[in-house]
Amino acid sequence: MTDAYANSKLACGLLLVFGFTSCTSEKVLAPSPQEGRAIYLEACASCHGADGKGDGPAADTLKHRPPDLTRLAERHAGEFPRQFVLDVVAEG
């Protein structure tokens, strides 16, 4: 895995965990929706696609197809799987 890929995977995970869920720590400030989208488009969309469905332009070049991020909660009993996302990002 390249450093660039690892960094983009980490950015995606952090954005998912801190950008789309409420934070309990005062030290962590979630980006605004506009900032979050810009970060996502820069760091994640090449693999996950602009709409998060796993169909980005680089998706076919990866060993494993990126997951459809729009269905994360659905695949986890209707709850956003914060710890799961942290674990997946940490594995990368």
N, C-alpha and C positions, 0 to 999 in steps of 0.2 A: 504494500500500500504506500502510495506516495505521501509526502508531507502535505502537499496541497489537498489531496483527497481527505486525509485525516483531519486537517484543519477545517475543511468545509463540512465534514461530518460533525465535528464538534460544534461548529457554529450553528448548524441546523438543529442539533439537539438542544443547545442552550436556548435558541430562539423558541423552540417548541415548549420547553419547560418553563422558561421565564417570560416569554413574550405572549403566550396564549393562556396562561394560568395566573391566578393571583399569587403574589409573593408575600411571604410572611416576614421576611427580613427587611428592615428599613434600609440596609446597606445595598440591596439589589433593586435597581429601578428598571421596571419593564419598559421597553421601548414603546413609543406611541404606535398605533396601528400603521401609520404611514412609514415610520422608521422601521418597524418590524417587517413590513412588506419589502422595503428597499433592501434590508439585510438578507431576507429570504431569497429575493431575486438574484442578489449577487453571490450568495454562498451556497444556496441549496437547489435553485431551480434548474441548474444544468443537469442534475440527476433526477430530481423529484418532479420536475415540470413546473411551469408557471402556476398551475392550479393545484399542485401537490399530489397529482394522481400517479406519480411514478413513471411518467412518460417524457422526461426531459431529453434533450438532444444527446446527452452522454449516456443515457440509461442502457442502451444496447451494447455499449462498450464495457460494461461492468460484469464481473463474474456473477454477481447476484443482482437481480432486478430490484431497484429501489421500491419500497412499499408505497402504497397509496396512503398518504398522510391524512387524507380527508376522511378515512374510515378508522382512524386509531381508536377513538372512543367506542365506536360500534363493535370493534373486535375485542374490546375489553369491558364487556358488560355495561356499556353506556357511560363509562367514566374515563376521563383522560388519564392514561397510564403514566403518570409522571415518573415513578421509580423505574418502570420498564424502559422509558426513553433514556433516562440517565444511565441505566445498565447497558443498553445497546450502544450508546455513544461511548461509554467507557471501554467497551470491548474493542472498538475501532482502533 
